[in-house]
């Protein structure tokens, strides 16, 4: 094997590991196995969704991080999951049916050797109750995955939604 092929094969193997992590994570969320999903998070996880703004062409950015739909850490994510299991989670009674479609995954080296930076596009389909109505939420995720105890864990997620005005009734589901 040539030295030039080894880095390409290593990158392909890393990308495959990251894809498997993202697919497994989405499967756990969509199946409602949220306690298991929590096991995929680092203790110092940051999980946030900044606001998308409508700006004139030429503006430096159309995302503000001064306001967020949510900015969670490990403790607040655990609280969200526990609350969903109570009788007080009215926004999720009956529970949402979600499907996370992940595409355009790009993997780059992270800030440390045990981290990778992952950008991906996500389309989330959501349906509740017996009606045919469905909600769609699309955007780009910026993740940092960290290798801990031989596996990948989510250390940071920023979901940049495509819509400036959300078409969903609430954000009681995970992005």
N, C-alpha and C positions, 0 to 999 in steps of 0.2 A: 504494500500500500504506500502511495506517495504521501509526502508530508502535506502537500496541498489538499489532498482528499480528507485527511484526518480532521482538520478544522471544519470542513463542510459537513462531514458526517456527525461531528460533535454538535454543531449548530442544529442539524436536522433532528438529532436525538433530543436535544434540549427543547426544541419547538414541540416535538411530539409529547414530551412530559408536560409541558405547559398546557397544551391542548387538552390532554387527558384530565388535568386538574380542573380546567375551566368547565369541561363537559360534566365531570362528576359533581362539581359545585352546583351547576345549573340543575342537574338531575335531583340533587338533594332538596334544593329550594322548591322546585316544581312539584316534588312528591310530598312536600310539607314536612320533611325530616329536618326541621330547623335546629334541633338540639345537636344532631350530627353535623350540620353545617357549621355550628359554632366551633366545633372541633377543628375546622379548617382555618381558623383565625389565629393570628398571633396575639399575645397578651397586650401588645401596644398598638393594636389595629386602629386605623382611622378610616371611617366609612362616611363619605359625604357626597352631596349633590348640590353644586352651586346653581345659581339662577342664570338662565339664558336671557339676554336682553335683545331687543331689536334696536339696532344702531344704523346710522347712515353709512353708506359705503365709505371706506377709508378710515373708519374708526379703528383704533388699535385692537380692541377686543369686543366681543359680544357676550362675554361671560363675566359675571361679577362673583368674586369670592367674599365680598363683604356681607352678602346675604346668602343663606343656604336653605334649601328645602329641608335638609337634615345634615347634621355633622355629629356622627356617633363615634363612640369609642367602644371598647369591649364591654364595659359595664352597661351602657345604654342599649347595646345590641342584645345583651342577655336579658335585660328588662323588657325589650320589645318582644322577644321570643316568649318569655314567660307570660306576658300580658295576652298574647295571642291564644294561649291555652286556657284563659279564664272566660267567665261569662260576661266580662266587661269589654270585650273586643267586638263591639257592635258592628264596626266597619268590616269585619271579617266573619260575620254570621249571616248567611252561610259563608264558608270559606271561599276565597277566590280560587279559580283554576288558572294557573299561569303556565306559560311556556316561554323559556328564554332561548332565543336563537342567537348564536354567537358566530361572528364571521370576521374577516379581515384582521386576523390576529397577527400582530407583529411583536417580536421578542427582541429586546436589546439588553446589554449588560446593565446591571444596577450599580448603585453607589458603592456596594461592597461585593466581594466575591461570592457571598452566599445569597445575593439578591438578583432578581431580574425585573426589568421594567417591561410591562406588557400593555399594549394598546389594542383595543378590539372594538368592533361595532356590535351593538346589542339591540335586538328587537324583542320587546316583551309583549306578549299577547295575554290579555286577562279577560276572563268571563266569570260572571257570578250568577247564581240563581238559575231559573229555568228559561230566562229570556234569551233571544238570539244576539242581543247587544254584546259587543266586545270592545275593549279599549286597547289601543296600541300605544306603546311608549318606545321611542327609539333614541339612540344616542351613542356616544363613544365613552368607553371606560378606559381610565388610566389606572393601572394596577401596579403595585409592587408586590411580588411574591418573594418570600424568604424561605430558604431551605432550613428546616428545623427537624431534628430527630429523623433524618433520612427522607423526609417528604416536604412537599411545598405547602406553605401556609400563606394566607392573604394578610399582608401587613398594611396595605393602603389601597383604598379604592376611591376614585373620584369618577362619578357618573355625570357626564355633561350631556344633558338632555337636548334634543334637537328643537323642541317646541319652546317658544317664549311663554305661551299660555298652555298649561297642561290640560289635556282632554280627559283626564282621569278624575274620578270623584274624590279619591284620597290616595295617599302613598302608604298604605298599610302593608304593602308587600315589599319584598326585597328586590333591589335592582342588581 
